[in-house]
Amino acid sequence: MAVAKFLIDANLPYRFSLWSGENFQYVMDINERMTDSEIWSYARSNEWVVVTKDADFSHLAMLSVPPPWVVHICLGNLKMREFHQRISSQWRWIEDHILEFRMIRVFNDRVEAIG
């Protein structure tokens, strides 16, 4: 199976330890003023997964065929430690399965994979 590459949106922690390495890129490192449509186009043309808290990307994912794929983080505002704990407990599964679905939504009490 192919390895997913993740584009981390500006609304998420910058330089988050879990999201480091060659398969991760931050919007802030490309252009911090990118619009949602520019992010979507960039992710599509480069076959990246958009990781975001922005619901607009969920709507786009439902209207199109991947790429890009979307990981929509629906955790609300959390302290960094709690955010890290919640994402860390689910991230390996997300990495292993995102390319099977068009979108994965991460909630406080569950993870939803949407075909």
N, C-alpha and C positions, 0 to 999 in steps of 0.2 A: 504494500500500500504506500502511496505517496505520503511525504511528510508535509504537514501543514505549515504555512508561513503566516505569521500574525502581525497585523498592523494595529498598533495600540493608539486609540483615539486620544485627543488632548484632554478629554474629561476624566481620564484615569491617571493613577499615580505615575509620574515620570520616573524612569529608571527603577521600576519595581523589580526586586530581586528574582521573582519567579519568572518574569518576562525578560530574559536576557539571552544573548547568544545570536547566532546567525539567522535563526528562524523568527526573530522578532525585530520589528522596526517601529519607531515612534513617529507619529504625525509631527510632533514637535521638532524632530530632527530633519524632516523633509521641508516643511513650511508651516510654521505655527498659525498662519492665517488661511490655511486651506479651508474651503467651504465643504459642506457635506457632499455636494455633488462632485467636487474635485477628489475628495477622499474615495468616494464610491468608484469613480472612473479609474483612479490610480490602483485601487485594490483589484478591480476587474481586470485591467490590462496586465497586471503582474501576478494574478492568481493568489491574492492574499486573503486571509480571513480578517474581517474588521472586528476588533474587540472594543466595545463601547458601552456607555450608559445611555446613549441617545436613542430614544424610541424611533426616531425617523429612519434609522438603518433597519430596524425590524420591519417596518412597513415596506421599505424597498426590497428587502429579502423575500417578502411574501409575494411580491409582484414580479420577481425575476427568477431566472435559473442561474445557479452558481456557475462560475465565480462572479462576484465574491460571496463568501459565506459570512455569517454574522454570529458572534458570541455577544449576546445582549445581557449585560450585568444589571440585574434588577434588585440590587441590595439596599438602595437608599444610601443615606449618609452614615458612614461608620467610621470609627477611629481606625487608623492604619493597621494596628495590630489585629483587630477583629476582621477587617477586610482581608488581610493576608491569610488569616486562619480559614475563613470561609472559602476563599478562592483556592487556596492550597489543597483543601480537602477534596475539591472537585476537578482540579486542573488536569491531572493525568488522564482522567476519563474524557474530558473535553478534547484534549489534544489527540487522543486515540480515535475519536469518533466524529469530529466536526465535518470531515470531508464526506461522510455518509449522509449528512443532512444539509438543508439549506440554512438552518439557524438552530442555535442552542441558546435557551434563556436560563439564566442562573438566578434563582430566588433564594430567600433566606432558608426555606424549608424543603426546596426541591430543585431539580434541574429538568427542564423540558427540552426534548429534541424534536424539531419540527422538520418533516420530510420535504 
